Amino acid sequence: MKFFFPDSQDQVGPFFDFETEEHPVHRVRQRDDLYAHEALKANPYDGILISKAIVDGTATGSGRFTMAQQQRIYRLGAHRFYRAGSDRNAFPIMGDCGSFTYASDPEPPYTVTEVADFYEGIGLNRGVSVDHIIFGYLQAKKKAKGIGPEADWLRRRELTTELAADFLRVVTERGTPFEPIGVAHGWDPESYQLSVKELQDIGYASIALGGLVPLKTVDLMDVVAAASDVRATSTKFHLLGVTRTERISEFVDYGVDSFDSTSAFRQAFMDDTDNYYTLERNYVALRVPQVDGNPRMKRRISAGQINQRTAIELEQHCLETLRSFDQGTSSLACAVGALREYEQLHDTKLKDRSADYRETLQAAPWKDCTCGICEQVGIEVAMFRGSERNKRRGFHNLAVFRQRVNRGLAAVGKEAHRQGIKT
């Protein structure tokens, strides 16, 4: 089962100075900064997922790529752009349209031909058909029995299937070098099942199940199980935007061949509690926001709610104490105390995280981690502070997530071996 990481141009500067909070003067981001597969000792994912919306933007919004980056990826191709090695098959890169970015639009902003041109133009291994996401699953569950789906849900599902048929026709006629993947959307297990049946009838052997991100695990598994009930033996599934490592054995049984997710990376700086991964549990990151670089802090200082000098003094004291603790010259109590003192100033929710901080500091999991980042930066990776630390922690999480996936797959292999011997 392959894990693809969706790219949003997340990189870290290898020469970033944590003391001065500065990059080298002559830093060139695309040349110098590192992707996760470069910053870590071992590649944490099997491939990359890149969205056309991220590269080219849509009619109503720009993408994440600069004009220079756009030109570069079209000129060099995706594998050279991501410095992913010369063997395209060893590090596959797949593409989709990025349907979340245009979910509120009545129609997808791209034609089938434009999307096929994009995939072929940057040399992708796999390409997902043009789709239009349906956000009706949770709403449908709340509806009374006997009430049918909304007209727009029906329209989007039918449109996605029609576009998939056109997409497969175009890539077949061209003889494109990438593998076409059809997208199945729905609002309940039965509608997903119908989409899968139709895509197989069209001729797809690879099908992506989309629109699953908002679903709870029980609903996700209902959809995958329903899709599997009509799956042809040769058909393989890709899960767009979701994964559940604890359900890997079931995914294997249901024919899931690959998935993509940013959860492990994003939790590093988007989650309230699960910020730093270890193989067995997650820890809270140590919140030390920048006085000068944090927009919320700057607004509160400008409004006179916070004294700037006091904030800077507490910030620096907190950093110094945490670094001293990591070096063994300051106590646990002092480190927790410094975090709490600064927290009372910067946290508008007035939440006391002292107990969580104590757990993180007592465990000091970065001291035992060999991901390639923790050994280099020490306690800095555990600080919730600025993109250079937060993204490094996200990369670390990807490394641990890879281990969790491998552990799950190993368990599947052992069980299969045991059943084989038993048979």
N, C-alpha and C positions, 0 to 999 in steps of 0.2 A: 504494500500500500504506500503510495507516494504522497509526500507532503509538499505542497507548493506554497510559497510565501508571497502574498500580494505586495508588490512594490509601490511605495509612494515617495521614492527618493529619500529614504531614511539611511543616513550615513553618519559616521562619527569621524572627528578629526584626530588622527593619531598623535599629533603634536600639540594638542590642546593643553594649556597650562592651567591646572586646577587651582593653583595658588593665586594667579593674577586674573583668572577667568578670561584668558585671551588666546586667540589663535596666532600663529606666525604671520607676520606682515605680508609675506609673499604666498600665502596659502591660495591654491586654486581648488575649489571644492570638488569638481569632477575628476581632477587629476590626483589630488592628495587624499581626500576623504575615503573611508573604507565602508563597504557593505558588510552585512553580517557574515557572509561566507568568507570574507577576507579578514575580518577583525577577530574571529574565533578560531581556535585551533582546529576544530572539525566543522565541516559544513553542516549547519543545523537543518537544512531542508534539501529536498531532492530536486527542486526546481523553483522557478519564479513564475508568478502570474502577473501579467501587465495588462492594464486596461487602456483601451483607446481613449477613454475620457480623461485619464491621467496624463497621457502624452499630448493629445491634440485638443482637449477640452470639448465643450459642446457649444451650441449656438447661444446658450444663455450663460455660459460660464467658462473661464479658462481652466486649463489643466494644471498639473503640478510641475510640468517641465517648462523650463525657460526656452526661448527661441533657439538658443545655442544648443541646448540639450536635445531638442526636437531634431535639429539638423544633424546632430552627431549620431543619434540612434538610427536615423534613416540612412546615414552615410556608412556607418560601420556595421550595422546590424545589431540585434539585441544581445547576442552572445559576447561580442567584443565590447559593446557598451558596458555591460555588467562585469566584464573581465571574468567570464565564467569558464574559460578554458577553450581549447580548440575543438574538443569532441562535443558536438551539438547533442548527441544522443545521451552522453553521460550526464549532462546537466540540461534537461529539457526546460524550455520556456514556453508557457502557454499564454494565450490572450483571450480577453473577453471585452465586452463593450463598456462595462461599468454601469450597469442598469440602475444602480442606486442613485447615480448622479442625475438621472433624468426621469426618476420615478413619477414625479408630479406632472410631467408633460403628457399630452394626449397621444403622441407617437414617438418612437425612438428617433433620435436626431441623425442617425446614419442609415445609409442604404446598405443592402447586402454586398454590393460591389465595393463600396468604400471600405467596409470591414475586411473583406477578403484581400483587398489591396494592402491594407495596413498589416495584416498578418504575414502576407507574402513579402511585403516591402522590407520588414525588419527581421525576416528569417525565423519565424516561430516554428516550434515543433507541433503545437496543438492550437486549434482555434475554435472558440465557442461561437455558435450562431447568434444572430441578432435577437435580443429578447426584450420583453416588456414586463417588468416585475408586477406581481399581484400581492398587495398587502391585505388580504382578506381572511387569512386563516383564523386568527384569533377572534375576529368579528363574526365569522361564520359559526364558530363554536358557541357563541352567546345567543345566536338566533334560535327562535322556536322551531321545533320540527315542522316540516312541511313548507317552510319558507325557502324558496330557491335562492341561488346565488345572484348577486347584483349583475346588471347588464354589463358594466365595465369589466368585471372579472371575466365574464364569458368572452368579451371582445378581446381582452389582452391575452387570454390563453389561446384562443383561435389565431390571433395575429402572430403570436410567438411560434406556433406550429407552422403557419404559412411561411413565415420568414425562414424557419429552419429548412423547409423544403426548398425554397429558392436558394438558400445558402449552399446546401448540398449539391444542387444542380450546377451552380456556378463553379464551385471548387472541383467538381468532377469533370466538367467540361475543360477547365483550365489544366487539370492534372497537377494541382498545387502540391508542394512538398510537405504541407502540414496536415495533421490528422484532424478532420472535422468533428466537432462535438455538438450535438443538438441539446437544447435546453428545455426541460420540462418544468412548467409552472402550474400552480393550482391553488385551491383554497381549502381542500380537505384531501384525505387519502385517496378517495375515489377519483377526483379530478386529476391528481398527480398520476394516478394509475392509467387513466385514459390518455394523458399526454405521453407517457412512456410507450404505450401500445402504438399510438400514432407515429411517434418518432421511429420506432422499430420498423413499422410498415413502410415508412418513407425510405429506410435504408441505413439508419444510424446504428453503429455498433458501440459507440461511446455516447453516453447521455449524462448531462449535468443536471442535478436537481437544484433549482434555484429558489430564492425567496425564503430560505429556511432560517436565516439569521435571527428573526424575532421569536422563533418557536422554542418552547420548553422541550426538555429532553424526551418526555413521553410523547409529545406531538411529533417531534422529529423522527423518533423510532417508528411511529405509526405510518408516516409517509414513506420511509425507506422500506418498511416491511411490505406495504401495499405495492410499491414499485417493483419490489423483488418478486412478488407473486406472478407478475406478468413478464418478468425478465427472460429474454432468450438466453440460452446457455453461453453464447458468444458475446453478449452485451455486458459492458462494464460501466459502472456508475462513478461520477465525480460529484462530491458534495461542495457546493459553492458557499464559501464563507463560514463553514461550521466544522466543528469536530468535537468528539467526546471520547477522550482516550480510554475511559472506563468501559466504553461500548465497542471497542475495536473488534473483539471476537464476533459480535453480532454483525458489524459492518462487513467483515470478511464473508460471513455466511450469506449476506444479502447481495453480494456482488460489488461492493464498493471497492474501487481500484485506487482512488486518489481523492484528496480533499485539499482545500486551502483555507487558511485562517490567519488573522492577525491578532487573535486574542492574547496569546502569550506575550507578544510584543507590547500591545496597547495596555495590558493590565499593569505594566511597569509604572505608568504615569497617569492612567485613567481610572484605576480602581481605588476604592477607599481603603482596602485592607490587603488584597493579594497583589503585592508589588514585586516581591523578590522570590523567585521559585527555588525550591530544592526538590530533590526527587520525591521526598515524602510529604512535604507541606510547603505553604507559602508564608512569607513574612511581610510585615508592614515596613515600608521604606521610611527613612528618617527625614522628616520634613524640615528643610532649612531653605526657605524661599529667598531669592535674591532681593535685596532692598532696591537696587537700581534696575534690575532686569525683570522684575515681576510686575505686570500691569496692575494687578489688584493692589499691591503694596504702594505703587506709585500714585494711584488714584486716592488712596486713603491718606497718604502723606500730603498730597495737594489739597485735600479737603480739610486738613488740619486734624484728622482723627488720630494720626500717629506722628510722634516726634521723630524726624529723620535721624538726628544724631543718636538718640536712644536706640532706634531700630538698627543702625549700623553697628553700634557697640555690642548689642545682643547677638546679632548675626555673626560677627567676627569671633565673639567669645564662644559661641556654639560650635563653629567650625574648628577652632583651635582645640576645644575640649574633646570633640569627637576624634580628631586626628591623634591627639595625645592618648586617648583611650585605645585606639587601634595599635598604637606603639607600646602600650603597656605602662604608660606613665601617668595615667589618670584613671580614677575609679569609675565603676559602673554607675554609682549614685551621682557622681559629678556629671557624667555624660547625660543621664536621664534628666537631671536637674536643669542643665543648660538647654536641652531641647524643650522642656516644659516652660521654662522662663520665656524663651523666644516664642513659643507657641501661643502663650497667653496674649502676646502682642499681635501676632499676624493672623491667628485663626478667628475669623468672624463667627464661626459656629460654636466657639468656646468648648470644643471637644477636647477632653483630656486623654491623650494617647500614651500616657506614661507607661501603663502596663504593657502595651504592645511594643513600645520602644525598648522596654527592658528585655522582653523576649528576644527581639531582634539582636540587641547588643550582647546578650548573654550567649546566644548561639553563635554569633559572628560567622555566619555560614560562608561568607566570602573568603575566609581564611582556609577553608578546606576545598574550595572550588578550583578546578583546573580548566575552566572553559577557555582561558586565554585572555580574558578581560579582568577578572577578579584578581589574578596574581599581579597584574600591572598596576591597577589603581586602588586596590585595597578597599577601605571603607567608603571611598568616594562613590563606588558603584551602588551603595545602599542609600545614598542621599537623594531625596526627592528635591531636585534643584537643577534647573536649566536642562536644555536638550542634550548636552554632551554627557551628562551623568544619566539622565533618564533613558536615552536611547541605548547607552551601554548596558544598563540594567535590562532593557528590553531585549537586546541581543543575548545577554546571559540567559534570560528566560527562554529564548528560542533553543539554546543549547540544552537546557534541562528538559524542555518540552520534547525535543528530539529523543532524549533518553527515555522519557515516559512512553512515547510512541513505540520505541524499540522494545521496551519491556512488555508492552501489551502484545506486540506482534510475536515476541518470543514465547509468551504464554500460549498464544494461539498455536504456534508450531509444536510446543510440547504436548498440548492437548491432542492435536492431530496425530502426533507420533504415538501417543498412548492409545488412542482409539484404533490406530492402525495395527498395533501389536495385539490389542484386545480382539480385533476382528480376525 
